[in-house]
Amino acid sequence: MSAQILRGSKQEIAQSVAQIPGEVREAIVFVEEPSDLAASPQEFFASMEPFAAHAGGADYSREALYRVGQVPRT
């Protein structure tokens, strides 16, 4: 028994498997989950929230970030 690595699209892999001489007993398949390209920017930033670094007491709202004013000193 020998092992083979097949790469390509589903159709290419299926064709390669069909052309292998002898009996194929097992196959291990790695499937990439489709990315959620339909996610809104708000959903994307909400998913990143647990990884964001925040300073205590700072206002991170969009309005505060674009407001012209003095920079607070710490």
LINMOTA-V150657 format. One record per backbone hydrogen bond with DSSP energy under -1.0 kcal/mol. NH is the residue of the N-H (numbers start at 0). CO is the residue of the C=O. If there is no record, write none. Layout:
nh: (NH:NH)
co: (CO:CO)
This chain:
nh: (12:13:14:15:16:17:18:19:36:38:43:44:45:46:47:50:51:57:64:65)
co: (8:9:10:11:12:13:14:16:34:35:39:40:41:42:43:47:48:54:60:61)
